[in-house]
Amino acid sequence: MIVKKQVFLSILIGTFFVIAGCTNQNTKPSNQENKSEVKAVHFQVVPAKNQKLGQIRGIGFPGNDQALYIATNDGLKFYLDSKWLETSANKHDYMSLQAIEAGFLSSGHPQKGAGLKDPLGLVESTDKGKTLKRLAFYGKGNFHFVSASFSGNGIYLINERPIDKLDPGIYFSKNGGKNWSKSTLTNFTADSFGTIAVHSKDGNIMAMSTRTGIFYSEDFGNTMKAITGPDMITALTFSGDEILYSSVEDKKILLKKVNPKTGEQANVVFPFLDYDNPVTYLAVDPKNENKLAFATYKNDLYESIDGGKSWNNVLASGRIEQE
């Protein structure tokens, strides 16, 4: 049991970014002049080959598609109608995929030979990754934590090291990445940053997972408040006005919902997970909130179409196996 606990804690260390103090600032990145799109050659969405994924780095349900999207270090994978699909080109090393109504946002590193600067900065795609629109920090920043409102009216990122005039910290943009402001985080008492979730309609409403609970804000992270107890939260996402999240309590991995206004909580039916296989990503389809998905540290992926009453294990240990 001691060994398991040590392994689990080592896993979670990589899930959170430890806070570095810095001053508040507004800035307009100097790389905004280059926003051209780069088109892939012979780009197609094709049946995925049998393979083992290296690492899941984000999941979501984009508004312009019916598939569940998976970001990996070998491009995008799509799960639709019990089949796996992938792209024939643009197999970038994606980071922190965020589904939005128009498509998805991401960061990461380009596929070798793609003719793109490394890192990608913050990019947007509305065509399954065929083209990438450069929103900010192209060639300068790689962000492991990116989040946005499904409506697209608020984008957040965690900057882990100085880029241009940006110190480490949480930043938000109200205009698609043209300008960025730093969240002041008043009343934020945690010692770590984790996953950011943004309300699907209101970009000023956000929440963050930490090693000591969920912190919630209605003003772009400028004022924060704790809305759960001091348990470790490994993943979270909005489901309407509520927050769906996974916590670690008494050496058990749980799935719950919390109303940030009232603090009322409820358990969600959830497959058993080993203590060393915590939830790393959660997704709810804003078009149909009964459609849920979660990924784990060991690359298991589950999907529910009935609001969590039942779950289908669509990926086990990252292995895509289909006829």
N, C-alpha and C positions, 0 to 999 in steps of 0.2 A: 504493500500500500504506500510505503514511503517513497519507493522508486516511482510508482505511478504519479504521485503528487509532484515529485521533482520534474518528471517529464512534462506534465501538464503545465506547470508554471513556466517552464522554458518555452513551451509553445506560445503561451499567452504574452510573454515578454515581447515577441515580435508583432503582436496584434495592436499594440498601443505605442504612440509616439510620446516620449517624455517631454514635458513642457520646458521650453527655454524662454526666459523672460525677455521682453523687448517692448519698444514703445509703439503706440498707435500711429498709423499713418495712412494717407491716401496716396495712390500713385497711379500713373498711366504708363504701362510698360512701353519700353522703347521699341519693341519688336512688333507693334501692331500694324506696321506698314505692309507686312507680307501676309496676305490672307488668301492667296491663290489656292485652288484645289488641285490635287495630284491624282490623276486617274490611273487605275491599274490596267495592265495589259492582259487581255483574255480573262477577265474577271467573270467568274460564274459561281453560283451556289450549287454545290454538287453533294451527292450522298457521301457521308463521312466514311473514311476507311476505318477498319478496326484498329484501335490504337489505345495507348495509355497516356492520359493527359499528365503533363508535368505539374501544373498547379492551376487551380481555379482562382481567378483574380477579379471576380465580379460577376453578378448575375442580374438579369432584369427582363422586364416585358415592355419593349418599346411600343409607343402608341401607333406606329405605322406598320406594325406586323403582328402576327398571331403567335409567333414562336417565342420560346424562352431562350434568351441569349446568354451565352457563357463566354467570358473573356479568359483567355489562357495565354501562356507564353508562346503558343504556336497558332495565333490567330483566333478568330471567332468560331464558335460552334453553336448550332441552333438545334433545339429540340422541338419537333412539331409532329403531331399525329403519330406518336410512338416511334418516330424515326429521327436519326441524327443526321444533320447536314453540316457542311463547312464551306469555306470559300476556297477557290482555286488559286487565289493570289491575295496579296496584302495580308500575309500571315504575320502580322506584327506581334510583338511582345506587349500585349495590352495590359494596362494597369487600371484597376478601379473603374470598371465599366458602370456607367450610370444611365439607365433608361429614361428617356424623355418622350414627350408626345411626338416630336418630329423625328426621333431616331435614338441616338445615344451619344453620350460624351465619354471621353476616355483620355488617358495619358499613356506613357510607355516609351518603348523603343521600336524603331522601324525594322522591318525585315531587311536582311542584308541584300543589297542590290536594288532596293526600292527607289533610290534616288532622293531620299528624305534625310533631313538633318536628324541627328540623335542628340538629345531626346526629342520626343514629339511635342512636348509642352502639353497644352490643353487643346484637344481636337474634337470635332463634331462630325457625325456622319448621318445622313438621312437615307442612305441606300445600301444598308447592310455592310458598310465598310468599303464599298467600291471607291468612293471619294472621301477624303478627309479635309474638312475645312479647318484652317488654323485659327483658333480663337485667341490664344495668348501663349507667351513664353516659348514659342517654337525654337527648338535648338538650344534651349536654356534650362528648362525645368522638367523633371519627371516626378509626378505626384501619385503617391500610393493611396491617398485619400481624396476623392473627388465626389461631390454630391450636388444634386440640383433638384429643383421643383419639377415635377412632371410637366407642368405648364411652360417651363423654361424661363420663368420670371425671377429666378434667383439661383446663382451658382456659388458653391462653396469649395474651398480646397484647403488642405493643410500643407503649408510650406515648411519643409523639414530643415532647409539650409538656405542661407542668403542667396537671393536671385535678383539681379539688378538692384533696385532700391527696397526690395521686400526682405524684411527680417523673418526668422522662423515665427510661425503662428498661424492662426485661422484667418482666412480672407474670404470676402464675399463680393460678388459683382451683381449689380442690378441691370446691367445693359449688355449681357452676352459676352462678358470677358473684356470689354474695352477698358473699363476702369475697375480698380479693386480698392476696397477699404478693409482695414483690419478690425476684427471683432474685439471689443474691449473686455469681454468676459467678466463683467462685474458679478460678484457673488459666486464665481466658479471656484470651488475649493478642491477639486480633484488634482492629482499629481500627474495625470496623463491625458492625452487626447486619444480618442478612438474613432470608430465609424461615425460619420455624420449622416443623419436622415433629414430630409426636407419635406414639408407638407406638399402634397401633390398640386394644390391650387395656390397656396400662399407662400411665396418664396421667403418672406420674412420670418416664418415659423420653422424652427429647426430643433433638433435634439442630437445629443452626442452620447455614445457609450463610453464608459470609463471603467477603470478597475474598481471604482467605488460608486457605481450606480449610474443612472441616466440623468443628464442635465438638459434642461428645456429652456427655449428662448422664443419670444415673439417679436424680437427686434434685431434680427440678423446676428444673434449671438452677443450683442452688447450687454444685455442683462440676462443672467442665467439663474435657474433654480433647480435644485434636486427634486425629482418627482418619484424616486424609488428609494429603497433602503440601500445601504452601502455594499451591495453584492456586486461581483464582477459581471459586467455585461459585455458579451463578446460580439453581438450583432443586433441591429435594430433597423426598422423601416416604418414608415407611416402606413396605416390602413384606415383611410378616411381621416377622421380627427383623432383616432386612437393611435397608439404606437405598439407595434408587434415587436417583441424582443426576446432574445435568448440570454439566460443568466446561468451562473454556476452557483448553486446553493447546496451546502452540506454534501459536497462531492457528487452532486447530481446536475445534469444538464437539463434545463427546463425551457419551455416556450410559454410566453405569457403575453397578455395585452394589458395596457395601462391607459386610462383616460388622464391626459396631462392636466386637465382642469380640476378634476375631483380627486385624483390619485387612486380611484377605484381600479382594482386589478382582477384579472381572471386568467385561469390556466387554459391553455390550448392543447388539444389532443396531439400527441407527439411521439414519434418512434423512439425507442430506447437507443441512446448513444453511449458508448464507453466514455469514461471520464477523460481519456486522452484524445478524444475526437470531438472537440467543441464545434459549435456552429460558427462559421466565419462570415457568411453572407445570408441575408434574408431579402426576399422580394415579394411584393404584392402588385398585382396588375390593377392599376387605377381604373381601367375600363371594366373590370369584373373582379371585385374584391374577394370573391370566393376562390380566386386562382392565386395560389401561394407557392413559393419555392424556397428551399434553403440548401446551402452547401456547407460542408464540414471541412475541418482541417485535413482529413485524410481523403479528400476529394470524393466523398459521397454526395449525391444530389438527389433530393426528394421533391416531388411536386404534388400538390393537392388541388382539386377542382371543386371541392365542396367546403371551403372555408376551414380546412384542417380536420375535418371529421375522419378522413382517411387519407393515406399518403401512398404514393407510388415511388419506389426506389428506382429512378431512371438512370442512375450512374453509380456504380459500386467501385470504390477505390480508383476512380478516374478512368475506368476501362470502358471504352465504346466498343460494343460487340453487337453486330447486327448481320442479318442474313444478306 
